[in-house]
């Protein structure tokens, strides 16, 4: 069995060292390089003849963060399999990482066995699903086939729908806060969310954000 070659990109030295030690305990898996941020990683990877099987990438870092790094990889080395491993649990970070080709999104408190399984899956080119990021989210973005949604040249939203879409996808406001701003009841907001998700052909906020990004509906 060919050893799995892993690169870590994380600015927290103690965490990176602990993670490297943990990965060394996984079967046939080892860390070849630890980068402190995206710029360090890109400078290193440009010089390598052999690409890693998996990159474990933090989201929030100084210099060049995980999202910027994923954007660069999507343009220059899209064949590299990346797993996000981070403390950032917000929908915007998750959506942008997936948008640029991340194979999975893990939090730093992930159990060792789950991390090992995620690395094996990503190394094979598969996607890693979790409670926060389900299979449909990846499928929607990967294939860009929103089965129940309108065709791209026939996107037709009322002003109130676009306003609501921008609130739920572009802010961290709660349903109650959105209701106050739109002068509606919380129950009406919940109904509008259900109707909007159905119109977009999605079933969660992350998929809705991805759809809105791809169709430039948040600007």
Secondary structure, 3 states (H helix, E strand, C coil): CCCEEEEEECCCHHHHHHHHHHHHCCCCEEEEEEECCHHHHHHHHCCCCCCCCEEEECCCCCCCCHHHHHHHHHHHCCCCCEEEEECCCCHHHHHHHHHCCCCEEEECCCCHHHHHHHHHHHHCCCCECCCCCCHHHHHHHHHCCCCCCCCHHHCCCCHHHHHHHHHHHHCCCCHHHHHHHHCCCHHHHHHHHHHHHHHHCCCCHHHHHHHHHHCCCCC
